[in-house]
Structure formats: C-alpha cells, structure tokens
Amino acid sequence: MSSDRYDGVLLAGFGGPEGPDDVLPFLRNVTRGRGVPEQRLHEVAEHYLALGGVSPINEQNRALRAALEAELRRRGVDIPVLWGNRNWSPYLSDTVRTAHRAGLRSLLGVATSAYSSYSSCRQYREDFAAALLDADLLGRLRIDKLRPYCDHPGFLGAFADGVAVAGRDAAASGLSGDEVTVVFTTHSIPLTMADASGAPDEDRLYVEQHLAACREVVRLAGSRLGGEPRWQLAYQSRSGPAQIPWLEPDVNDVIDALADSGTRGVIVVPIGFVSDHVEVIWDLDTEAARTAAGRGLWFRRVATPGVHPGFVAGLVELIMERLGGASERATSATALPIRPDACPVGCCRPRTIRPTTAGADSGADWRDTGVDPAMLAASGITAAVPA
C-alpha cells in the first residue's frame, strides 16, 4: 500500500552526545537561552561522562526507526522512516533537506514524547517549522505531527508488562503486596508550563495525562498480580534556576517518605519516557537506586517501551490512521479522550516566567516563541494556526 497523504515518516528525537567531546556542546545546545550557569552544565556533564560520554538515546532511536519501518513493511506500507533530532546530529533541518532531495513532499512527524506540554509536544511542531525554514523548504515540504499517544494501549501495555514482572519478583523475594509501592516517574517541568499544558479550556493536562496513564498501568498489572499495587506519581530530572517552581515531589524524596512509612520495596516506573536515555539511567538506576539502598529498600526499575513489540505496533497503528490505511480509529485506553490530530489554537502555549527573590512566580504572561504563526500554518504542521 502507498499513501497519497504522506510519502514518509519523520521520527523526531531529542538527541544526545555520541562521545565525550560532544557532551558540553550538546548541553549548551539544550540549554541555550535558558540562563543555566556553566557550572551546572559541567555537573550534568559528569553524568554523561560517568556513562562513557555517550547517550544511548541516538542508538535507541536508530533501533526504533528500523522497527517502525519493518512493521510498516510487514503491513504492506512501503514508505521510508527518517530520523532527525532537536539538539544533536542528525539535526531535523538536515533530515528534511535529505527528504526533499529524495523527492519526498509530505511527512508525518512522530515525536519521541508521548504527552502534552510545550516541551513534549508543541515545541516539536515548532522544531518542524524551524527546520523547514532553515532548509528553505516552506511551501515545498509539509510536516504534520502525530497526536500525543500516552493513552494508547501499546504504550501503556509495555509498562504494565514490566510492572507485572517486577511485582512477581518482589513476591519471590518475600515481600507482600502491601509492602511494595509502585513509584511512577516523569520529567518535572515548571509549574507555569504544567498549568499551560493542553488547550486553553483544559487544566494541567500534562499532570492529568500522567495520572490517567498510571491508573491504567496499575489496572493492567493488577489483573496479572491478583490485585492492584499501591502507587504514586513522582518527578525527576529537574533543571533550571532554583527560584522557579517546578512539579514535585522528587522521586528521591518520595522513596525516603515511603521508607519512613514502613514500605519495604519500591518499583520505579519511568512512565514519562519512551526510551532508557541518560536521565532515566542516571536519575533512576544511579540516584534513586542509591536512595533506596541507603534506606534498605528492595528496588526494581521497569524498562521504558523502547522497541517493545506492542509499543512499535501501537505507533504504527496511529501512523496507519493518518495514512488512511487503518480499519478503525484507535480509542483511548485511559479515562481521558484521545487528542485531536491537529492541536487546537493556543494549545500548550508557553509563558514568560518572572521569578521573585522569594522564589515565587510573580505572574506570568504569554511569550512569543520566536516562530511566526503564519509560518507554522504555511508549513502545514497543523490545520489550526497556533496562537
């Protein structure tokens, strides 16, 4: 089957260093314009250098790209899957140039982020627009973005598989169900970004999507374990100035509190992440594991979906919907409705944060993202022009 709507899929990643010499330039790319002190960059660089100076994220995206292309071909869809990054080579602008030279004119963008917020959804749309502008391809190449997929059974089922295995391991280690707590984690974001996630008439969609996803994973895992485990949502990987309020509680604080309350084991589930990149490996496998060990807790960390067959199949199902080859439209596996294919006007609009010396947000107003709404519309990224 070929598609008249799209002639390629564009996997959009965050990017990561592939050698020690890449680490600081990469971190400067990520934090450009955010006022992060150089000292903090060097501290974070040590996390990468402790792992050999190579982030696993690029290799994982290569594997996901190959898995998506293979699954599409298995279903009789013969279109290429390309890959480009926001912050490191291969950059999105280089990838779209390559696509255009190959004769491609309409791409379906798949972000390696499942949820709705400025940084996890809208910014990828802006990245697509900026890449087209940089490559001088506005009006000559179209990129539409796949909707957020945090509610898809393929995404959630991969986590449920891991929780069920970890729960059985806990029981085999002599722990009863009420002695173990599942701690879901996701990337913390500034409170103003969390408040602005979703459409203007929605409330803190980023948090609500995570809570809904956690409930479904607990339900699925509980059906295999003979009862739903206790659980809590925590946050990790905070960055930025200390005076700016971010989502809390931190995963390490949660582990300490659970130990104080008599919990004997924790199963940590990075439900906010698609792959096991450095933030997952360092923040959970190193720091959270160390916190648990220091409190004498049994500890397991569930894998991210990666190239889990159910996750890959789920993404392809969503791609097939947009190609016009799906027999029916997927429904949400959570209590929240599925997201629209085109983001509504004003969705996940970013804000300017003005910190006070006391550390509170003294009032935030909408900021210009630096991407012209008319240019976004011309790029074909969404049917609705973002405000």
N, C-alpha and C positions, 0 to 999 in steps of 0.2 A: 504494500500500500504506500502511496505517496500522498503528501498533503499539499493542498492548494493554499492553505493558510500560512504554513511555516515550512521553510526548507532547511532548518537547522535548529538545534537546541544549544543554548549557551549556559553552561554551568558556571555560576558566579561565586567565587570564593573570597575569603578574607585575605589569604596569602600568608606566607611565613618564610623566615630565613632558611636557606639550604646550606649554610656553612657559617663558621664563627665570624668571618669578616662581614657577613650580611646582617648580623644581629642589630647593632646600633643603627645603621641606616634604615633598616626595617622599622624599628621602634620610632625613629624620628618621622618616618612616613605616617605611621599610625597616629601619632600624637600631634602632628603639625597643626598649629593654630590653637591648641588647647591649653597652652601655658603650663605644660607639665615640666617640672625642673629637670635639668640634665642629670642631677644626682639620682632622681627616681628612675630615669631611663637606665642608668648603669646598674641600679639594684635589680630591675626586671631583667636586664641582660644576663645577669648571673643565673637566673632560672634557665634560660636557653643554653648558656654555656655549660651548666651542670648536666645537661642532656646532650652534650656534644656540639652545641651550637646549631643544631638542625631541628626545625619544627617538623613534626610528622604530618602536618596538615596538607602540604602540597602533594606528598605521596598518596595520602588518603583521597585527595580529590582526583588524582590520576586514576586511582582504583575505582572511584565512584563513576567517573566519566566513562571508563571502559565497561563497567557493569550496566550503566544505563543504555549505552549503545548496543551492548549484547542483548539486553532484554527487549529493546525496541525491535531489533532484527529478528529475535525469536518470535515476536508477534507480527512479523511481516512488514515492519516500518523501516524503510531504508533511507534514513536521514542522518547526517553526522551530528555528533555531540562534541561541541567545542568547550574550551575551558579558559577562563580568564579571572584575574584577581583584582581586588580593590587596592591592595597595599604592596604587592611584590610581583615579580615576574612569574608567569606571563601576565602582563597587565591587560585589563579589559580593552583598552584602546588598541593595543597591538593585535589582540584576538579579533576584534571587529574589522580591522584592516585586512587581516588574513581571510576572514569570512567573505568580505566583499570581493577580494581578488579571486576567490574561488567561485564567484558567481552567485553567492547566497544573498538574498534580499530581504528576508523576513525571519527573525529568530525569536524563539520562545525562551526567555531567561528563567533559569531555575536557581534561586539563591540557596546557599548552604546555611540557611537560617529559617527556622520553622514558624516564628512568632511575629506578632505585630508590634512594632515600635519604630521610632525614627531610625535607629541604628540597625535594626534587624530586618526592616522591610523598606520603608520609604527611601533610605539612603542608597539602597541598591538600585531603585528606579532612577535616582539622581546620578548614580555611577554610570548607568547605561547611557543616560543623556549626555553626561560629560565625556564619555568615551566616544560617542558619535560626533560630538562637537570637536574633540581633539583630533579625531581621524578625518574630519571634514566630510562626514557621511550623512549629515542631516538631510532627510528627504530622499536619500538613496539607499538607506538600510533601516529597517524597522525592528525594534525590540519591544516585545510585550513581556511582562513579568508574570510567572505562575503565582497563584494566590498562596498565602501562608498555609502550611499543611500540618500544623500542630495538632489538628483534630483527626488526622487520617489514621485508620486502623493499622496501616503498615508501619507508620512512625511509632505509634503507641505500643503496638504489639511487640516490637523489638525490645523495648524497655520492660514490658511485662514478662517476657521470656527470662530476662536477666534477673528480675526480682524474684521470680519463682525459683530459679536455680539457687540464688543466694539464700532464700528462705529455707530451702531444703538443707543447704549447707549448715545454716545456723542450728536447725533441729538436730542434724547429725553431730554437731559439736556440743549438744546437751542443753541448748537454750530453748526455752518455751516461747510461744508466740508473743506473750505479753512482756517478755524481757528484751525484745528486739524492736527497734524503731527504724522505719524507712525514712531517710532524710533525702528529699529531692532537692537538687540544687540547680540554679540558673545564674546567668550573668547579672550581677547587680547593675542598675542604671540609675542616673539621677532621678530624684522624685519628680522633677518637672517633666522629664521625658516620659516617665511612667504615667503621670497624670494626663499627658497629651496623646497617649497611645490610643489608636482607634480613630473612628470618626468623631466629629465634634460633639455628637449627641451620645457618645459612649463614654464609659467611666473606667479608666485604668485597665484597658483591655489586655495589656501585657501581663499584668498580675492575674487577671481573671482567666486568661487562656492557660496559664501555667497551673492554676488551681484545678481547672476543669480537666486538664491532661493528667494531673496527678491522681485525681479521683478515678479516672478510667483505668489507669495502670494498676491502681490498688484493687479495683474491682476484678480486672482480668487475672491478676496474680493471685488474688484471694480465692478465686474459683479453683485454682490448682493446689492451693496450700491448705484448703479446708477452713479458711477464714481470712477476712481482710486484715492485714497488718496495720499497726499504728503508723502514722506518718506525719510529716511536717515539711513545709517548703522553706528552704533557706537560700541564701545568696552567696556568691563568691566573686572573686576577680575584680573587686572594686578598684578604680583608678581615679585620678584627677585630684584637685585640691581638696584638702580635708574639710574645709569650711562649707563645701557644697553637700547637702544632704542626699544620700543615696538609699536605695532599698535595703532594708535589714530584716532579719538578723543574719549575721555572717555564719557560715557553716561551722566554723570552729567554735563560736560562742554557743551554737545550738548543741554541738557534741558535748561541750562542758556542762551545759544545763541538763542534758539528758543523763549524764553520769551522776550529777548531783541528785537527780530524781530517782535513781535506782535502776535505770536501764543498763543492761549488761552487754548489749551488742547493737551496732548500727549498720544498716545497709545504705550506702550513699549512691544516689541515682542522679547522674547529670542530665536531667530531662530537658534542660535548655540548650543542649548541644547536639550537633549532628555527628561529630567525629571526635576522636581522642587526641586533641591538639595539646599544646603546651599548657594552656590554662587548666585543662582537665587533669593532665598528668601531674603538673606541679602542685596546683592548689588542692587537689584531692588525694592523689596517690602519694604525695610527699607531705604536705602540710596537714591536711585533715587526718590522714593515717597516723601521723606523728601525734596529733592531739588525742586521737582515740587511744593509741598505745600508751600515752602518758597517763591516761585515766583508767587503764586496764580494761578497755572495751574490746570485744570481738568486733572485727571490721571487715566489710567487703565493699568493693566499689563495682557497680554494674557498668558494663561497657555501653558506649554510645552506639547508635544504629550502624554507622559506618557503611558497610556493604551487606548488611543483613538482608537475606533474600526478600523478606516481607517488606522491608523499607524500600528497596530498589523497585520491587513490583508496584508498591504504592505510588512512588513518584512517577513511574511510567503510566499508571492508570490516570493520574492527573494530567500528564502530558498528552495522553491519548484523547482525553476530553477536549483539549484545546486544538488538537489536530483534526478533530471531527471523527475519530475512529472508535470512540467509546460507545458501548451499547446503552449505557445509562450514566447519569451523573452521580459521583460519589456523594454520600451524605456524611455529616459529622458524627464521629464516634463519641463526642462529648455532649454535654448539655447545651453548648453554645452552637449557634447556627454557623454553617460554613461561610467563609469570607467570599466576597464577590470577586470575580475575575479582574475587574477594574476597580482600583481603590477610589472611594468617594472623595469629593472635594474636601480638602482640609484634613485628610486622614493622616494621623501620626505627625502632625505639624510640629517642628522643633521650636524651642523657645530660647530666648536670651535669659541667662541666669545672672542676677546681680547679688553676689554674696555680701553679707554684712560681716562686721568684725566678730559678731557673736555667733556666726556660723549659720544663720538662718537665711532663707531666701527672702529678700526684701521686696519681692514682687517680680514677676517675670512677664515679659511681653513677647509677642511673636517676632522671630527674627527672619531676615532674608537668608535663605540657604545658599545663595550665590548661584542658583540655577534658575534661569528665566522660565517661568511657567509656560510662556508661548513656545519656547524651545523644547520643553518637555512634551507639549502637545504635538509639535511638529515631528518629534522623533517617533511618535506612535507608541510611546511606552504605556500609555493608559488612555482609555476612552474619555475619562474625566480629567480636566485640567486641574492639577493640584493648586490650591490657593497658596 
